[in-house]
């Protein structure tokens, strides 16, 4: 298994800490959404429509394509 390290603000790190075991799942979902054709809208799975705001923050951060620096 590979290790992935990013720098994030302390406040975001504190909010993510309780969810750290679910972060790999979040990244998989992000990849699925990013790889969708642009003319197809993703469907919302009823099980995940109430995703905590912290997930949205991480998704927004990763969609911007952070650089290794």
Secondary structure, 3 states (H helix, E strand, C coil): CCCCCCCCCHHHHHHHHCCHHHHHHHHHHHHHHHCCCCCCCCCCCCCCCCCCHHHHHHHHHHHCCCCCC
